[in-house]
Amino acid sequence: MIKMPSITNTSSPKRDILGIAFSLLAAVGFSIKAILVKLAYVYHVDTVTLVTLRMAFAAPFFVGIAVWARAKHSEALSQREWLMMAGLGLAYYLSNYLDFLGLQSVPAGLARLIQFLYPTLTVILAALLYRRAISPRVIAAMLLSYVGIGMVFVHDVSVSQGDIALGSSFVFAGALFYAIYLVGAGHSIARTGAVRFTANAMIVASLVSMTVFASTHQAGMLIQPLPVYRLAFLMAIFSTVLPVFLLTAGISRIGAGEASLIGSIGPVFTIYLSHVFLNENISLLQVTGSGLVLAGVIAISLNSRSVIKVVSLSIE
């Protein structure tokens, strides 16, 4: 998602409906990523190659955005700002890679719920870095979320044959790097601008993915079955580029907090799609645990303006 200040000064039924629709479509776009990744793995593509294909398809769009954004900003970026964007672009790549790696063995629904814990991790990181106290209410909401994850984890361990523990660790580590990206982005964007920061950070992430691929793989590994290209392209467009603009449009109409809460539908939608397209089971324990995760994250968002300001407006 892109962090952009809410610029809603007036409200109208049509404007509100459009804002809700844009925010909902963005949430759906981000939610289908896990489904597309799981479908791509059917063709035995490895994680590094799949991440590289996704970022390669998305990179031209972000280059175009970066060129456009540069024309809109007269002030030049300092060396420190470039280094910050580069570091955060690397953090985003690691988040992306670890998430894809975990999806090799973790059900899509569980992976999306673990990813959705990043607001709790953002709160913890902000508290450690800036010595901010965490209120008892937020601590209770965080515990609620992790209890919910535990319930879904127990369900998936009982029905899965893969190494759920290892895969979940990868996804959780990815969520941690994403939280690091968010905390850093929240401070960098004020100076560089939302669109310019995001575009440049994503270009760095794309370059890192291509460098890692070139260092570890033969060029021939890019030759994949046609469905893999199709799925990677869909990830790049419908789970990366388009949701960024849809969410920005939604925020401009209904505000960051409302868009963030609408985004909470994402994990629920992923669980439903994983049942339809991946034949993943849905049990009462899983539904209950998912509800606890969503309730905890929503409570954190409602009780922490800084989380809404940073988390709801960054790219996934």
C-alpha positions as a Markdown table, in Angstrom:
| # | Residue | x | y | z |
|---|---|---|---|---|
| 1 | Met | 0.0 | 0.0 | 0.0 |
| 2 | Ile | 1.2 | 3.6 | -0.4 |
| 3 | Lys | 1.3 | 6.0 | 2.5 |
| 4 | Met | -0.5 | 9.2 | 1.6 |
| 5 | Pro | -2.1 | 11.7 | 3.9 |
| 6 | Ser | -5.8 | 11.7 | 3.9 |
| 7 | Ile | -7.0 | 14.6 | 1.9 |
| 8 | Thr | -10.7 | 14.1 | 2.4 |
| 9 | Asn | -12.3 | 17.5 | 3.1 |
| 10 | Thr | -15.8 | 16.9 | 1.9 |
| 11 | Ser | -18.0 | 14.0 | 1.8 |
| 12 | Ser | -20.8 | 12.8 | -0.4 |
| 13 | Pro | -22.6 | 9.5 | -0.8 |
| 14 | Lys | -21.0 | 8.9 | -4.3 |
| 15 | Arg | -17.6 | 9.8 | -3.0 |
| 16 | Asp | -18.0 | 7.5 | 0.0 |
| 17 | Ile | -19.2 | 4.6 | -2.1 |
| 18 | Leu | -16.3 | 4.9 | -4.5 |
| 19 | Gly | -13.9 | 5.1 | -1.6 |
| 20 | Ile | -15.3 | 1.9 | -0.1 |
| 21 | Ala | -15.3 | 0.2 | -3.4 |
| 22 | Phe | -11.7 | 1.2 | -4.2 |
| 23 | Ser | -10.5 | 0.1 | -0.7 |
| 24 | Leu | -12.3 | -3.2 | -0.9 |
| 25 | Leu | -10.9 | -3.9 | -4.4 |
| 26 | Ala | -7.4 | -3.1 | -3.1 |
| 27 | Ala | -7.9 | -5.6 | -0.1 |
| 28 | Val | -9.0 | -8.3 | -2.6 |
| 29 | Gly | -6.0 | -7.6 | -4.8 |
| 30 | Phe | -3.6 | -8.0 | -1.9 |
| 31 | Ser | -5.4 | -11.1 | -0.7 |
| 32 | Ile | -5.1 | -13.1 | -3.9 |
| 33 | Lys | -1.3 | -13.0 | -3.8 |
| 34 | Ala | -1.1 | -16.1 | -1.6 |
| 35 | Ile | -3.5 | -18.0 | -3.9 |
| 36 | Leu | -1.5 | -17.1 | -7.0 |
| 37 | Val | 1.8 | -18.2 | -5.4 |
| 38 | Lys | 0.4 | -21.5 | -4.3 |
| 39 | Leu | -1.0 | -22.1 | -7.9 |
| 40 | Ala | 2.5 | -21.2 | -9.3 |
| 41 | Tyr | 4.2 | -23.8 | -7.1 |
| 42 | Val | 2.2 | -26.5 | -8.8 |
| 43 | Tyr | 4.6 | -26.1 | -11.7 |
| 44 | His | 7.6 | -26.6 | -9.5 |
| 45 | Val | 9.0 | -23.1 | -9.9 |
| 46 | Asp | 11.5 | -22.2 | -7.1 |
| 47 | Thr | 11.0 | -19.3 | -4.8 |
| 48 | Val | 13.8 | -17.1 | -6.0 |
| 49 | Thr | 12.7 | -17.4 | -9.6 |
| 50 | Leu | 9.0 | -16.7 | -8.8 |
| 51 | Val | 9.8 | -13.6 | -6.7 |
| 52 | Thr | 12.1 | -12.4 | -9.5 |
| 53 | Leu | 9.4 | -12.8 | -12.2 |
| 54 | Arg | 6.9 | -11.0 | -10.0 |
| 55 | Met | 9.2 | -8.0 | -9.4 |
| 56 | Ala | 10.4 | -8.0 | -13.0 |
| 57 | Phe | 6.8 | -7.6 | -14.3 |
| 58 | Ala | 6.0 | -4.9 | -11.7 |
| 59 | Ala | 9.3 | -2.9 | -12.1 |
| 60 | Pro | 8.5 | -1.1 | -15.4 |
| 61 | Phe | 5.4 | 0.4 | -13.8 |
| 62 | Phe | 7.3 | 1.6 | -10.7 |
| 63 | Val | 10.0 | 3.0 | -12.9 |
| 64 | Gly | 7.4 | 5.0 | -14.8 |
| 65 | Ile | 5.9 | 6.2 | -11.5 |
| 66 | Ala | 9.3 | 7.2 | -10.2 |
| 67 | Val | 10.0 | 9.3 | -13.3 |
| 68 | Trp | 6.6 | 11.0 | -12.9 |
| 69 | Ala | 7.1 | 11.6 | -9.2 |
| 70 | Arg | 10.5 | 13.1 | -9.8 |
| 71 | Ala | 9.0 | 15.7 | -12.1 |
| 72 | Lys | 6.5 | 16.6 | -9.4 |
| 73 | His | 9.2 | 17.2 | -6.7 |
| 74 | Ser | 11.7 | 20.0 | -7.2 |
| 75 | Glu | 13.9 | 19.2 | -4.2 |
| 76 | Ala | 16.7 | 16.6 | -4.7 |
| 77 | Leu | 17.0 | 13.6 | -2.3 |
| 78 | Ser | 20.0 | 13.5 | 0.0 |
| 79 | Gln | 22.5 | 10.6 | 0.1 |
| 80 | Arg | 21.0 | 9.6 | 3.5 |
| 81 | Glu | 17.5 | 9.5 | 2.0 |
| 82 | Trp | 18.7 | 7.4 | -0.9 |
| 83 | Leu | 20.4 | 5.0 | 1.5 |
| 84 | Met | 17.3 | 4.8 | 3.6 |
| 85 | Met | 15.2 | 3.9 | 0.5 |
| 86 | Ala | 17.7 | 1.3 | -0.5 |
| 87 | Gly | 17.8 | -0.3 | 2.9 |
| 88 | Leu | 14.0 | -0.4 | 3.1 |
| 89 | Gly | 13.8 | -1.7 | -0.4 |
| 90 | Leu | 16.0 | -4.6 | 0.7 |
| 91 | Ala | 13.8 | -5.1 | 3.8 |
| 92 | Tyr | 10.8 | -5.3 | 1.5 |
| 93 | Tyr | 12.5 | -7.9 | -0.8 |
| 94 | Leu | 13.3 | -10.1 | 2.3 |
| 95 | Ser | 9.7 | -9.8 | 3.4 |
| 96 | Asn | 8.5 | -10.8 | 0.0 |
| 97 | Tyr | 11.0 | -13.7 | -0.4 |
| 98 | Leu | 10.4 | -15.2 | 3.1 |
| 99 | Asp | 6.6 | -15.0 | 2.5 |
| 100 | Phe | 6.9 | -16.8 | -0.8 |
| 101 | Leu | 9.3 | -19.3 | 0.8 |
| 102 | Gly | 6.8 | -20.1 | 3.6 |
| 103 | Leu | 4.0 | -20.6 | 1.2 |
| 104 | Gln | 5.7 | -23.7 | -0.1 |
| 105 | Ser | 4.4 | -25.5 | 3.0 |
| 106 | Val | 1.9 | -23.2 | 4.8 |
| 107 | Pro | -1.7 | -23.1 | 3.7 |
| 108 | Ala | -2.6 | -19.8 | 2.1 |
| 109 | Gly | -5.2 | -18.9 | 4.7 |
| 110 | Leu | -2.8 | -19.4 | 7.6 |
| 111 | Ala | 0.0 | -17.5 | 5.8 |
| 112 | Arg | -2.3 | -14.5 | 5.2 |
| 113 | Leu | -3.3 | -14.4 | 8.9 |
| 114 | Ile | 0.4 | -14.5 | 10.0 |
| 115 | Gln | 1.1 | -11.7 | 7.5 |
| 116 | Phe | -1.7 | -9.8 | 9.0 |
| 117 | Leu | 0.1 | -9.7 | 12.4 |
| 118 | Tyr | 2.4 | -7.0 | 11.0 |
| 119 | Pro | 0.5 | -4.2 | 12.9 |
| 120 | Thr | 1.4 | -5.9 | 16.2 |
| 121 | Leu | 5.0 | -6.1 | 15.1 |
| 122 | Thr | 5.0 | -2.5 | 14.0 |
| 123 | Val | 3.7 | -1.5 | 17.5 |
| 124 | Ile | 6.5 | -3.5 | 19.2 |
| 125 | Leu | 9.2 | -2.1 | 16.9 |
| 126 | Ala | 8.0 | 1.5 | 17.4 |
| 127 | Ala | 8.0 | 1.0 | 21.2 |
| 128 | Leu | 11.5 | -0.4 | 21.2 |
| 129 | Leu | 13.0 | 2.2 | 18.8 |
| 130 | Tyr | 11.2 | 5.3 | 20.1 |
| 131 | Arg | 10.7 | 4.2 | 23.8 |
| 132 | Arg | 6.9 | 4.4 | 23.5 |
| 133 | Ala | 4.8 | 2.7 | 26.1 |
| 134 | Ile | 2.3 | 0.1 | 24.8 |
| 135 | Ser | -1.1 | 0.5 | 26.5 |
| 136 | Pro | -2.7 | -2.5 | 28.4 |
| 137 | Arg | -5.5 | -2.4 | 25.9 |
| 138 | Val | -3.2 | -2.8 | 22.9 |
| 139 | Ile | -1.3 | -5.6 | 24.7 |
| 140 | Ala | -4.6 | -7.4 | 25.3 |
| 141 | Ala | -5.4 | -7.0 | 21.6 |
| 142 | Met | -2.0 | -8.3 | 20.6 |
| 143 | Leu | -2.5 | -11.4 | 22.8 |
| 144 | Leu | -5.9 | -11.9 | 21.3 |
| 145 | Ser | -4.3 | -12.0 | 17.8 |
| 146 | Tyr | -1.6 | -14.4 | 18.8 |
| 147 | Val | -4.1 | -16.8 | 20.5 |
| 148 | Gly | -6.1 | -16.7 | 17.3 |
| 149 | Ile | -3.0 | -17.6 | 15.2 |
| 150 | Gly | -2.3 | -20.4 | 17.6 |
| 151 | Met | -5.8 | -21.9 | 17.0 |
| 152 | Val | -5.5 | -21.7 | 13.2 |
| 153 | Phe | -2.0 | -23.2 | 13.5 |
| 154 | Val | -3.2 | -26.2 | 15.5 |
| 155 | His | -6.0 | -26.8 | 13.0 |
| 156 | Asp | -3.6 | -26.7 | 10.0 |
| 157 | Val | -1.0 | -28.9 | 11.7 |
| 158 | Ser | -3.6 | -31.5 | 12.2 |
| 159 | Val | -4.7 | -31.6 | 8.5 |
| 160 | Ser | -1.4 | -30.8 | 6.7 |
| 161 | Gln | 1.4 | -33.0 | 5.6 |
| 162 | Gly | 4.1 | -30.2 | 5.1 |
| 163 | Asp | 6.4 | -28.7 | 7.7 |
| 164 | Ile | 3.9 | -26.1 | 9.0 |
| 165 | Ala | 6.2 | -24.9 | 11.8 |
| 166 | Leu | 9.1 | -24.1 | 9.5 |
| 167 | Gly | 6.9 | -22.5 | 6.9 |
| 168 | Ser | 5.1 | -20.4 | 9.5 |
| 169 | Ser | 8.4 | -19.2 | 10.8 |
| 170 | Phe | 9.4 | -18.0 | 7.4 |
| 171 | Val | 6.1 | -16.2 | 6.9 |
| 172 | Phe | 6.4 | -14.6 | 10.4 |
| 173 | Ala | 9.9 | -13.5 | 9.6 |
| 174 | Gly | 8.6 | -12.0 | 6.4 |
| 175 | Ala | 6.0 | -10.1 | 8.4 |
| 176 | Leu | 8.7 | -8.8 | 10.7 |
| 177 | Phe | 10.8 | -7.5 | 7.8 |
| 178 | Tyr | 7.6 | -5.9 | 6.5 |
| 179 | Ala | 7.1 | -4.2 | 9.9 |
| 180 | Ile | 10.7 | -2.9 | 9.7 |
| 181 | Tyr | 9.9 | -1.6 | 6.2 |
| 182 | Leu | 6.8 | 0.2 | 7.6 |
| 183 | Val | 8.5 | 1.8 | 10.5 |
| 184 | Gly | 11.3 | 3.2 | 8.3 |
| 185 | Ala | 8.8 | 4.2 | 5.6 |
| 186 | Gly | 6.8 | 6.2 | 8.1 |
| 187 | His | 9.7 | 8.5 | 8.7 |
| 188 | Ser | 11.1 | 8.6 | 5.2 |
| 189 | Ile | 7.9 | 9.5 | 3.4 |
| 190 | Ala | 7.5 | 12.8 | 5.2 |
| 191 | Arg | 10.5 | 14.1 | 3.4 |
| 192 | Thr | 10.5 | 12.2 | 0.1 |
| 193 | Gly | 6.8 | 12.0 | -0.6 |
| 194 | Ala | 4.6 | 8.9 | -0.6 |
| 195 | Val | 4.7 | 8.0 | -4.3 |
| 196 | Arg | 8.3 | 8.8 | -4.9 |
| 197 | Phe | 9.4 | 6.8 | -1.8 |
| 198 | Thr | 7.3 | 3.8 | -2.7 |
| 199 | Ala | 8.3 | 3.7 | -6.4 |
| 200 | Asn | 12.1 | 4.0 | -5.6 |
| 201 | Ala | 11.9 | 1.4 | -2.8 |
| 202 | Met | 10.1 | -1.0 | -5.1 |
| 203 | Ile | 12.7 | -0.4 | -7.8 |
| 204 | Val | 15.4 | -1.3 | -5.3 |
| 205 | Ala | 13.5 | -4.5 | -4.3 |
| 206 | Ser | 13.3 | -5.4 | -7.9 |
| 207 | Leu | 17.0 | -4.9 | -8.5 |
| 208 | Val | 17.8 | -7.0 | -5.4 |
| 209 | Ser | 15.6 | -9.8 | -6.6 |
| 210 | Met | 17.3 | -9.8 | -10.0 |
| 211 | Thr | 20.7 | -9.7 | -8.4 |
| 212 | Val | 20.0 | -12.6 | -6.1 |
| 213 | Phe | 18.7 | -14.6 | -9.0 |
| 214 | Ala | 21.7 | -13.8 | -11.2 |
| 215 | Ser | 24.0 | -14.8 | -8.3 |
| 216 | Thr | 22.3 | -18.1 | -7.5 |
| 217 | His | 20.6 | -19.3 | -10.7 |
| 218 | Gln | 21.4 | -20.0 | -14.3 |
| 219 | Ala | 19.6 | -17.7 | -16.8 |
| 220 | Gly | 17.8 | -20.8 | -18.2 |
| 221 | Met | 15.8 | -21.0 | -15.0 |
| 222 | Leu | 13.8 | -18.1 | -16.2 |
| 223 | Ile | 12.3 | -20.4 | -18.8 |
| 224 | Gln | 9.2 | -21.6 | -17.1 |
| 225 | Pro | 5.8 | -23.0 | -18.3 |
| 226 | Leu | 3.5 | -20.4 | -19.6 |
| 227 | Pro | 1.1 | -20.6 | -16.6 |
| 228 | Val | 4.0 | -19.5 | -14.3 |
| 229 | Tyr | 4.5 | -16.3 | -16.4 |
| 230 | Arg | 0.8 | -15.7 | -16.4 |
| 231 | Leu | 0.5 | -16.1 | -12.6 |
| 232 | Ala | 3.6 | -13.9 | -12.0 |
| 233 | Phe | 2.1 | -11.2 | -14.2 |
| 234 | Leu | -1.2 | -11.4 | -12.3 |
| 235 | Met | 0.7 | -11.0 | -9.0 |
| 236 | Ala | 2.6 | -8.0 | -10.3 |
| 237 | Ile | -0.5 | -6.3 | -11.7 |
| 238 | Phe | -3.4 | -7.3 | -9.5 |
| 239 | Ser | -1.6 | -8.0 | -6.2 |
| 240 | Thr | 1.0 | -5.2 | -6.4 |
| 241 | Val | 0.5 | -2.3 | -8.8 |
| 242 | Leu | -3.2 | -1.9 | -9.1 |
| 243 | Pro | -4.0 | -2.2 | -5.4 |
| 244 | Val | -1.5 | 0.5 | -4.6 |
| 245 | Phe | -3.5 | 3.0 | -6.8 |
| 246 | Leu | -6.8 | 1.7 | -5.7 |
| 247 | Leu | -6.0 | 2.1 | -2.1 |
| 248 | Thr | -4.6 | 5.6 | -2.6 |
| 249 | Ala | -7.9 | 6.5 | -4.4 |
| 250 | Gly | -9.9 | 5.0 | -1.5 |
| 251 | Ile | -7.9 | 6.8 | 1.1 |
| 252 | Ser | -8.4 | 10.1 | -0.6 |
| 253 | Arg | -12.2 | 9.6 | -0.4 |
| 254 | Ile | -12.8 | 8.0 | 2.9 |
| 255 | Gly | -9.6 | 8.5 | 4.9 |
| 256 | Ala | -6.8 | 6.2 | 6.2 |
| 257 | Gly | -8.6 | 4.7 | 9.2 |
| 258 | Glu | -11.7 | 3.6 | 7.3 |
| 259 | Ala | -9.6 | 2.2 | 4.4 |
| 260 | Ser | -7.5 | 0.3 | 7.0 |
| 261 | Leu | -10.6 | -1.3 | 8.6 |
| 262 | Ile | -12.0 | -2.3 | 5.2 |
| 263 | Gly | -8.6 | -4.0 | 4.5 |
| 264 | Ser | -9.4 | -6.3 | 7.4 |
| 265 | Ile | -11.6 | -8.3 | 5.0 |
| 266 | Gly | -8.4 | -9.5 | 3.3 |
| 267 | Pro | -7.5 | -12.5 | 5.4 |
| 268 | Val | -11.1 | -13.7 | 5.4 |
| 269 | Phe | -11.2 | -13.4 | 1.6 |
| 270 | Thr | -8.0 | -15.4 | 1.3 |
| 271 | Ile | -9.3 | -18.2 | 3.5 |
| 272 | Tyr | -12.4 | -18.4 | 1.3 |
| 273 | Leu | -10.4 | -18.4 | -1.9 |
| 274 | Ser | -8.0 | -21.0 | -0.6 |
| 275 | His | -11.0 | -23.2 | 0.1 |
| 276 | Val | -12.4 | -22.7 | -3.4 |
| 277 | Phe | -9.2 | -22.8 | -5.5 |
| 278 | Leu | -6.8 | -24.8 | -3.3 |
| 279 | Asn | -9.3 | -27.2 | -1.6 |
| 280 | Glu | -8.0 | -26.1 | 1.8 |
| 281 | Asn | -10.3 | -27.1 | 4.7 |
| 282 | Ile | -12.3 | -24.6 | 6.7 |
| 283 | Ser | -13.2 | -25.7 | 10.3 |
| 284 | Leu | -14.9 | -24.0 | 13.2 |
| 285 | Leu | -11.5 | -23.8 | 15.0 |
| 286 | Gln | -10.0 | -22.0 | 12.0 |
| 287 | Val | -12.9 | -19.6 | 11.7 |
| 288 | Thr | -12.8 | -18.8 | 15.4 |
| 289 | Gly | -9.0 | -18.3 | 15.4 |
| 290 | Ser | -9.3 | -16.0 | 12.3 |
| 291 | Gly | -12.0 | -14.0 | 14.1 |
| 292 | Leu | -9.7 | -13.5 | 17.1 |
| 293 | Val | -6.8 | -12.3 | 14.8 |
| 294 | Leu | -9.0 | -9.9 | 13.0 |
| 295 | Ala | -10.5 | -8.6 | 16.2 |
| 296 | Gly | -7.1 | -8.0 | 17.8 |
| 297 | Val | -5.7 | -6.2 | 14.7 |
| 298 | Ile | -8.7 | -4.0 | 14.4 |
| 299 | Ala | -8.6 | -3.1 | 18.1 |
| 300 | Ile | -4.9 | -2.2 | 17.7 |
| 301 | Ser | -5.7 | 0.0 | 14.7 |
| 302 | Leu | -8.6 | 1.7 | 16.5 |
| 303 | Asn | -6.3 | 2.4 | 19.5 |
| 304 | Ser | -3.2 | 3.5 | 17.8 |
| 305 | Arg | -3.3 | 6.4 | 15.3 |
| 306 | Ser | 0.4 | 5.8 | 14.5 |
| 307 | Val | -0.4 | 2.3 | 13.3 |
| 308 | Ile | -3.2 | 3.5 | 11.1 |
| 309 | Lys | -1.1 | 6.2 | 9.7 |
| 310 | Val | 1.8 | 3.9 | 8.8 |
| 311 | Val | 0.4 | 0.4 | 8.4 |
| 312 | Ser | -2.8 | 1.2 | 6.4 |
| 313 | Leu | -0.9 | 3.2 | 3.8 |
| 314 | Ser | 2.0 | 1.1 | 2.7 |
| 315 | Ile | 2.6 | -1.4 | 0.0 |
| 316 | Glu | 2.2 | -5.1 | 0.7 |
